[in-house]
Amino acid sequence: MKKSKGSIINMSSVGKEHPAPNISLYVAAKAAVENHLTKSRANELAGEGVRVNAIAPGAIETSI
């Protein structure tokens, strides 16, 4: 990754912002991915030209 100066994209979830009953372990894992793993790796790799981001897709309403 350092040689190619690529990017790392971690998958988070909007569930960490709006926790629901019975998914506490899922919410905790996604919060850790976004708040700790992504930010820590971004700080570690920024000097090497590697970008680290997290995306948090959520539900999408459709007409179907």
N, C-alpha and C positions, 0 to 999 in steps of 0.2 A: 504494500500500500504506500509506503514511504517513497519508493522509487517512482511510482506512477502519479503521485500526488493526487490520489483519487478521493472519494468521499465514502463515508460510512453512514448508512441510514438505518436507524433503529425504529422498530415498530412499537408505538405506545398505544394509548387508547383514551378517548374522552371519558371512559369509565373512571379514570382516576380523579377527574374533576367533579363527577356526579356519581358517587358510589351508590350502588343499589344493594338491597338485602341479598344475602347468600352468595356474594361474589368477593368476599373480603380478601381471599388469597390472590385472586386475579388482579384486583385493584392494587394491592400491595406490590405485586410483581411489576405491574405497568408503571407505578409511581417510581419504583426503584430504577427501572430502565431509563425513564426520562430524567429524573432528578439527580441521579447519582452516576449511573453508567455513562450516559451520553455526555453529561457535563464534564465528568472526570476525563474521559477519553478525548474530548475536545480540547481540554487544557493540556493534556499530555502530547497530543499530536499537532497542535496548531503551529508550532515552530517548524514542523516537518512539511507543512503545506497540505496536510490532510484535513478535510472538513468532516465534522461529525454532527449529524442532526438527528432529531427524532420527529416522526410524524404521528399524529393521533387521529386516525380516521374515526368517524362516528356514523350514526345511522343516517340514512338518506331517505326522505319521503318520496315516494313515487305514486303515480296514478294507478298502479296495478295492485 
